[in-house]
């Protein structure tokens, strides 16, 4: 019986147990194992939901076909199996569902489920080496212009460098301004007119 139920569970991703709940199969995506430098294959894990416990007609048809019995006999057989399972759980002893996990009932009558360790799809891990390309150039779109990541990086570096050297340009401008003032003072003397326009404007009638 368990083998048939497990086959249905894997094929249809869920199986409902009258009076208990539903066990679901959830896919576990492939993930990276950085320590061993590999990518692990995808897998699956089981989850229990106590709020839905009504098997559908498709399940009973599947069970009847596998057992070579009529549908009504399959319904009776499965309900009896579910009743026996609930009776075992009332003794507060865990019931192991081979290949899926363990079910148990606590002192308050709540049903709990401990899934079996996640199973990996039978595939070999893939070796994964991290490659860092410092000067790799890729095409990218900036606004309506096409450029490369390398050119963009150089432009940003140059812009950052210019921002960092602003004080150099300010110092040069200050030195030039001081030089002009010294030249004017040495030529016209230290008079108020030396700092401005020395041309006199005539009287306006």
C-alpha positions as CSV (number, residue, x, y, z in Angstrom):
1,X,0.0,0.0,0.0
2,X,2.7,2.5,1.0
3,X,4.6,1.9,-2.3
4,X,1.4,2.8,-4.3
5,X,0.8,5.9,-2.1
6,X,4.4,7.0,-2.6
7,X,4.2,6.6,-6.3
8,X,1.1,8.7,-6.5
9,X,2.6,11.3,-4.2
10,X,5.7,11.7,-6.4
11,X,3.6,11.8,-9.6
12,X,0.9,14.2,-8.4
13,X,2.9,16.2,-5.9
14,X,0.4,15.7,-3.1
15,X,-1.7,13.1,-1.3
16,X,-4.6,13.7,1.1
17,X,-5.3,11.5,4.2
18,X,-8.9,11.6,5.5
19,X,-9.0,13.0,9.0
20,X,-5.4,14.1,9.0
21,X,-4.3,16.4,6.2
22,X,-2.3,16.5,3.0
23,X,1.4,15.8,2.3
24,X,2.9,17.9,-0.5
25,X,6.1,17.4,-2.5
26,X,8.0,20.7,-3.0
27,X,10.9,21.1,-5.4
28,X,14.2,22.3,-4.0
29,X,16.2,24.3,-6.6
30,X,19.9,23.6,-7.3
31,X,22.2,25.4,-5.0
32,X,25.9,26.3,-4.8
33,X,28.3,24.4,-2.5
34,X,31.1,27.1,-2.3
35,X,33.2,25.0,0.1
36,X,33.6,22.1,-2.3
37,X,33.4,24.3,-5.4
38,X,30.4,22.6,-7.0
39,X,26.7,23.1,-7.8
40,X,24.4,20.5,-6.2
41,X,21.5,19.1,-8.3
42,X,17.9,20.0,-7.6
43,X,15.8,17.9,-5.2
44,X,12.5,17.7,-3.4
45,X,11.2,17.9,0.2
46,X,7.9,17.0,1.9
47,X,5.5,19.4,3.6
48,X,2.4,18.6,5.7
49,X,-0.8,20.7,5.7
50,X,-3.5,19.6,8.3
51,X,-6.2,21.9,6.9
52,X,-7.1,19.9,3.8
53,X,-7.8,16.1,4.0
54,X,-10.2,15.2,1.2
55,X,-8.7,12.9,-1.5
56,X,-9.9,13.6,-5.1
57,X,-11.6,11.2,-7.4
58,X,-8.4,10.9,-9.5
59,X,-6.6,9.3,-6.5
60,X,-9.2,6.6,-6.0
61,X,-9.1,5.8,-9.7
62,X,-5.3,5.5,-9.5
63,X,-5.5,3.2,-6.4
64,X,-8.2,1.0,-8.0
65,X,-6.1,0.6,-11.1
66,X,-3.0,-0.3,-9.1
67,X,-4.9,-2.7,-6.9
68,X,-7.0,-4.1,-9.7
69,X,-10.2,-3.5,-7.8
70,X,-13.3,-1.4,-8.3
71,X,-13.4,2.3,-7.4
72,X,-15.8,1.8,-4.5
73,X,-13.5,-0.9,-3.1
74,X,-10.5,1.5,-3.4
75,X,-12.4,4.1,-1.4
76,X,-13.2,1.6,1.3
77,X,-9.7,0.3,1.4
78,X,-8.1,3.7,1.7
79,X,-10.5,5.0,4.3
80,X,-9.7,1.9,6.4
81,X,-6.0,2.5,6.0
82,X,-6.4,6.1,7.1
83,X,-8.5,5.0,10.1
84,X,-5.8,2.6,11.2
85,X,-3.2,5.4,10.8
86,X,-5.2,7.8,13.0
87,X,-5.6,5.0,15.6
88,X,-1.9,4.5,15.8
89,X,-1.3,8.2,16.2
90,X,-3.7,8.4,19.2
91,X,-1.2,6.3,21.1
92,X,1.1,9.3,20.9
93,X,3.7,7.1,19.2
94,X,5.3,8.4,16.0
95,X,4.2,6.6,12.9
96,X,6.9,6.3,10.2
97,X,5.8,6.7,6.6
98,X,8.6,5.0,4.7
99,X,10.4,7.3,2.3
100,X,8.3,10.4,3.4
101,X,8.7,11.1,7.1
102,X,7.2,10.6,10.5
103,X,3.7,11.6,11.8
104,X,2.9,12.0,15.5
105,X,0.2,13.4,17.7
106,X,1.0,15.5,20.8
107,X,-0.8,15.6,24.1
108,X,-3.3,18.3,22.8
109,X,-4.3,16.1,19.8
110,X,-2.3,18.1,17.3
111,X,-0.8,16.2,14.4
112,X,2.8,17.0,13.5
113,X,5.0,15.9,10.7
114,X,8.8,15.5,10.5
115,X,9.8,15.1,6.9
116,X,12.5,12.8,5.8
117,X,15.8,14.6,4.8
118,X,15.5,16.3,1.4
119,X,16.2,14.0,-1.4
120,X,18.3,15.0,-4.4
121,X,17.4,14.1,-7.9
122,X,19.8,11.4,-9.0
123,X,22.3,13.7,-10.8
124,X,26.0,14.3,-10.1
125,X,27.1,17.7,-8.8
126,X,28.6,20.0,-11.3
127,X,32.1,21.5,-10.7
128,X,32.0,25.3,-10.4
129,X,35.1,27.5,-10.4
130,X,34.6,31.2,-9.8
131,X,36.2,33.2,-12.6
132,X,36.9,36.9,-12.1
133,X,37.8,38.9,-15.2
134,X,39.0,42.4,-14.2
135,X,39.3,43.8,-17.7
136,X,36.5,42.1,-19.4
137,X,34.5,44.5,-21.7
138,X,30.7,44.0,-22.3
139,X,28.4,46.1,-24.5
140,X,25.9,48.2,-22.6
141,X,23.4,50.9,-23.4
142,X,23.7,54.3,-21.7
143,X,20.8,56.5,-22.6
144,X,20.6,56.2,-26.4
145,X,24.3,55.5,-26.9
146,X,26.0,52.1,-27.0
147,X,29.3,51.8,-25.1
148,X,31.3,49.2,-23.2
149,X,31.7,48.5,-19.6
150,X,35.4,49.1,-19.9
151,X,34.9,52.5,-21.5
152,X,32.3,53.4,-18.9
153,X,34.6,52.4,-16.1
154,X,37.4,54.6,-17.5
155,X,35.1,57.5,-17.9
156,X,33.9,57.2,-14.3
157,X,37.5,56.8,-13.1
158,X,38.5,60.0,-15.0
159,X,35.5,61.9,-13.7
160,X,36.3,60.8,-10.1
161,X,39.9,61.8,-10.6
162,X,38.9,65.3,-11.9
163,X,36.6,65.8,-8.9
164,X,39.5,64.8,-6.5
165,X,41.8,67.4,-8.2
166,X,39.5,70.4,-8.1
167,X,41.7,72.1,-5.5
168,X,44.7,72.0,-7.9
169,X,42.7,74.0,-10.5
170,X,41.5,76.4,-7.8
171,X,45.1,76.9,-6.6
172,X,46.3,77.6,-10.2
173,X,43.6,80.2,-10.7
174,X,44.5,81.8,-7.4
175,X,48.2,82.0,-8.3
176,X,47.3,83.6,-11.7
177,X,45.1,86.2,-10.0
178,X,47.8,87.1,-7.4
179,X,50.4,87.4,-10.2
180,X,48.1,89.8,-12.1
181,X,47.6,91.9,-9.0
182,X,51.4,92.0,-8.3
183,X,52.0,93.1,-11.9
184,X,49.5,95.9,-11.7
185,X,50.8,97.1,-8.3
186,X,54.4,97.1,-9.6
187,X,53.4,99.1,-12.7
188,X,51.0,101.6,-11.2
189,X,52.1,101.7,-7.6
190,X,50.1,100.9,-4.6
191,X,47.2,103.3,-5.3
192,X,43.5,102.7,-5.3
193,X,43.5,103.2,-9.1
194,X,45.9,100.3,-9.5
195,X,43.1,97.8,-8.7
196,X,40.6,99.2,-11.1
197,X,40.3,101.2,-14.4
198,X,42.5,104.3,-14.3
199,X,40.6,106.1,-17.1
200,X,38.6,109.1,-16.0
201,X,35.1,109.6,-17.2
202,X,34.2,113.2,-18.1
203,X,31.4,115.2,-16.7
204,X,28.1,114.5,-18.2
205,X,26.1,117.6,-18.8
